[in-house]
Amino acid sequence: MTAIVSELEKPAAKVSPSRVDKARNWLAGIAWGTVIARTAAPLLGVSMFVFIWAVVSHYRVDLPGPMATWEAAKTLFADPFYQNGPNDQGIGWNILRSLGRVGLGFGMAAAIGIPFGFMLGRFRFLNDMASPIISLLRPVSPLAWLPIGLLVFKAAEPASIWVIFISSIWPIIINTAVGVSQVPQDYLNVARVLNLSEWKVFTKILFPSVLPYLLTGIRLSIGVAWLVIVAAEMLTGGVGLGFWVWDEWNNLNVAHIIIAIFVVGIVGLLLEQMLILVAKRFTYEN
């Protein structure tokens, strides 16, 4: 009898909520009105775009419609990494090669543009000396640099990387220099009073203050680099999205051209969103 009473006096064991209960609680906590309000406009915009595309393709039979393009995309991405020769490779290889060229050109632009931008913002004489050159070269069309690259490097691959480099370096230099010029003069005066070295001034004052400007310049630069690579590859050839688009045009495969346009847009959007997330990590404004 005592044993029975002892068992009855024990507190009931806590029953952990099941996955179904957790899912129900999670769904109940969602503000569905906010979700619908935020998704309605984008969905409406995409629907209108697809509808206009379908109407235009109905009257222009040589333009593939949304369904025909979707079927071609399923076939294309069923085997994205096939290799049937140097000029016949899957779309996956073309994307990777284009990203590789962008990475090399953008990497060199960042390696040179970031320190150069810091120097321009730090030293007034150097800024005045370089400003007319930057103002003259920055508006030049990216493809205008391609013949210079072909003449100097004697090969298409380094020439395309050169075009990416020279096109993407300007946003990095300009934004970095502007960020350095926006550092409060009081900070630099205190550093001068404390007799800080130039390295200390850079690591403790300039770099933390300039970082948001620098990340904005990097985001603009990578957008320019990805924009330029397609046009450069159209002219230089080889494996890459630009050459693939041109090759599909020569084969009159318009559906693949439309797919390439979407791929370029999606990859560019992903690159930009990644850099935006990084920029938010280092933004301290409310």
C-alpha positions in Angstrom: 0.0 0.0 0.0 2.8 2.4 0.9 4.5 1.7 -2.4 1.3 2.5 -4.3 0.9 5.8 -2.4 4.5 6.7 -3.2 3.9 6.1 -6.8 0.8 8.3 -6.8 2.7 11.1 -5.0 5.4 11.2 -7.7 5.0 14.2 -10.1 3.8 13.3 -13.5 6.5 13.1 -16.2 6.6 15.9 -18.6 5.5 14.9 -22.1 7.7 16.6 -24.7 5.7 18.1 -27.6 5.7 16.1 -30.7 6.9 17.4 -34.1 3.3 17.8 -35.2 2.6 20.1 -32.2 5.8 22.1 -32.8 4.8 22.5 -36.5 1.3 23.6 -35.4 2.7 26.2 -33.0 5.1 27.5 -35.6 2.3 27.9 -38.2 0.1 29.6 -35.6 2.8 32.1 -34.8 3.2 33.2 -38.4 1.6 36.6 -39.3 -0.1 35.4 -42.4 -1.4 38.8 -43.3 2.1 40.2 -43.4 3.3 37.2 -45.5 0.5 37.6 -48.0 1.1 41.4 -48.2 4.8 40.9 -48.9 4.4 38.1 -51.5 1.3 39.3 -53.4 3.1 42.1 -55.3 6.1 40.0 -56.4 3.9 37.2 -57.5 1.7 39.5 -59.4 4.7 41.1 -61.1 6.1 37.7 -62.1 2.6 36.6 -63.3 2.3 39.7 -65.5 5.8 39.2 -66.9 5.0 35.5 -67.9 1.6 36.6 -69.3 3.1 39.3 -71.5 5.9 36.9 -72.6 3.2 34.3 -73.5 1.2 36.8 -75.5 4.3 38.0 -77.5 5.4 34.5 -78.2 1.9 33.7 -79.5 2.2 36.3 -82.2 5.9 35.7 -82.8 6.2 32.0 -83.4 10.0 32.2 -83.6 10.1 33.3 -80.0 9.7 30.4 -77.5 7.0 30.8 -75.0 7.3 30.1 -71.2 6.2 26.5 -71.5 8.6 25.7 -74.4 11.4 27.4 -72.5 10.6 25.5 -69.4 10.8 22.2 -71.2 14.1 23.1 -72.8 15.4 24.1 -69.4 14.5 20.7 -67.9 16.3 18.9 -70.7 19.3 21.3 -70.4 19.7 21.0 -66.6 19.2 17.2 -66.7 22.9 16.8 -67.5 24.6 20.2 -66.9 28.2 18.8 -66.8 28.4 16.8 -69.9 31.5 17.2 -72.2 31.4 16.4 -75.9 34.5 18.4 -76.9 36.1 21.8 -76.2 33.2 23.8 -77.6 30.3 21.5 -76.6 30.0 21.4 -72.8 27.1 21.5 -70.4 25.7 24.7 -69.0 27.3 23.9 -65.6 30.8 24.1 -67.0 29.9 27.4 -68.8 28.7 28.9 -65.5 31.8 27.8 -63.6 34.2 29.1 -66.2 32.4 32.5 -66.3 32.5 32.6 -62.5 36.2 31.7 -62.6 37.0 34.6 -64.9 34.9 37.0 -62.9 36.7 35.8 -59.7 40.2 36.4 -61.2 39.4 39.8 -62.7 37.5 41.0 -59.6 40.1 39.7 -57.3 42.8 41.6 -59.0 40.6 44.7 -59.0 40.1 44.4 -55.3 43.7 43.7 -54.5 44.8 46.9 -56.4 41.8 49.1 -56.0 41.4 48.9 -52.2 44.9 50.0 -51.2 44.9 52.6 -54.0 41.6 54.0 -52.8 42.9 54.3 -49.3 45.9 56.2 -50.5 43.8 58.5 -52.6 41.6 59.3 -49.6 44.5 59.7 -47.3 46.8 61.9 -49.3 45.3 65.0 -51.0 48.2 65.5 -53.5 47.9 61.9 -54.8 44.1 62.3 -55.1 44.5 65.5 -57.1 47.0 63.8 -59.3 44.9 60.7 -60.0 41.4 62.4 -60.3 41.7 63.5 -63.9 42.9 60.1 -65.0 40.1 58.3 -63.2 37.5 60.8 -64.5 38.8 60.2 -68.1 39.0 56.4 -68.0 36.0 55.5 -65.8 33.2 56.2 -68.4 34.9 54.2 -71.1 32.8 51.3 -72.3 34.2 47.9 -71.1 34.4 46.4 -74.5 36.5 49.3 -75.7 39.3 47.8 -73.5 39.1 44.4 -75.2 41.3 45.2 -78.2 43.9 46.6 -75.9 43.9 43.4 -73.9 44.2 41.2 -77.1 47.0 43.4 -78.3 49.0 43.2 -75.0 48.3 39.6 -73.9 48.0 38.0 -77.3 45.3 35.6 -76.0 41.6 35.7 -75.5 41.5 34.3 -71.9 43.7 37.0 -70.3 42.1 39.6 -72.4 38.6 38.8 -71.0 40.0 38.9 -67.5 41.7 42.2 -68.2 38.3 43.7 -69.3 36.7 42.5 -66.1 39.6 44.0 -64.1 39.6 47.4 -65.7 35.8 47.7 -65.6 35.3 46.7 -62.0 38.2 48.5 -60.4 36.6 52.0 -60.5 33.7 51.5 -58.0 36.2 50.0 -55.5 38.7 52.9 -55.8 36.0 55.7 -55.7 34.0 54.3 -52.8 37.1 53.5 -50.8 38.5 57.0 -51.3 35.2 58.6 -50.5 34.9 56.6 -47.3 38.4 57.7 -46.2 37.6 61.3 -46.9 34.5 61.0 -44.7 36.4 60.0 -41.6 36.0 62.8 -39.1 39.1 65.0 -38.9 39.0 64.9 -35.1 39.8 61.2 -35.2 42.9 61.9 -37.2 43.9 64.8 -35.0 43.8 62.6 -31.9 45.9 60.0 -33.7 48.4 62.7 -34.5 48.5 63.9 -30.9 49.0 60.3 -29.8 51.8 59.9 -32.4 50.2 56.8 -33.8 51.9 55.1 -36.7 50.3 55.0 -40.1 49.6 51.3 -39.6 47.8 52.0 -36.3 45.8 54.8 -38.0 44.8 52.4 -40.7 43.8 49.5 -38.5 42.2 51.4 -35.6 40.6 54.4 -37.4 40.4 54.3 -41.2 39.5 50.6 -41.9 36.6 50.4 -39.4 35.2 53.7 -40.6 35.6 53.0 -44.3 34.4 49.4 -44.3 30.7 50.2 -45.1 31.8 52.3 -48.1 34.3 49.6 -49.1 31.6 46.9 -49.1 29.3 49.1 -51.2 32.1 49.5 -53.7 32.7 45.8 -53.8 29.0 45.1 -54.3 28.9 47.5 -57.3 32.1 46.1 -58.6 31.0 42.5 -58.7 27.8 43.6 -60.4 29.8 45.3 -63.1 32.2 42.3 -63.4 29.3 39.9 -63.9 27.7 42.2 -66.4 30.8 42.6 -68.5 31.8 38.9 -68.6 29.0 37.8 -71.0 29.8 40.5 -73.5 33.5 39.8 -73.3 33.1 36.1 -73.8 30.9 36.6 -76.8 33.9 38.2 -78.5 36.7 36.1 -77.2 35.1 32.6 -77.4 35.9 29.6 -75.3 33.8 28.0 -72.6 31.6 30.4 -70.8 28.0 31.8 -70.7 28.8 34.6 -73.2 30.2 32.2 -75.8 27.4 29.7 -75.1 24.8 32.4 -75.9 26.5 33.3 -79.1 26.9 29.7 -80.1 23.2 29.0 -79.5 22.3 32.1 -81.6 24.3 30.7 -84.4 22.4 27.4 -84.0 19.1 29.4 -83.9 18.3 27.9 -80.5 16.4 30.8 -79.0 15.1 28.8 -76.1 18.6 28.3 -74.8 19.4 32.0 -75.2 16.4 32.9 -73.0 17.5 30.3 -70.4 21.0 31.8 -70.4 19.4 35.3 -69.8 17.7 33.9 -66.7 20.8 32.1 -65.5 22.9 35.3 -65.8 20.2 37.2 -63.9 19.9 34.6 -61.1 23.6 34.2 -60.6 24.1 37.9 -60.6 21.2 38.3 -58.1 22.7 35.6 -55.8 26.1 37.3 -55.9 24.6 40.6 -55.0 22.5 39.2 -52.2 25.5 37.5 -50.7 27.4 40.8 -50.6 24.4 42.6 -49.2 24.3 40.1 -46.3 28.0 40.7 -45.7 27.5 44.5 -45.8 24.7 44.3 -43.3 26.9 42.4 -40.9 29.3 45.3 -40.8 26.7 48.1 -40.8 26.1 49.7 -37.4 23.6 52.3 -38.3 20.0 52.0 -36.9 
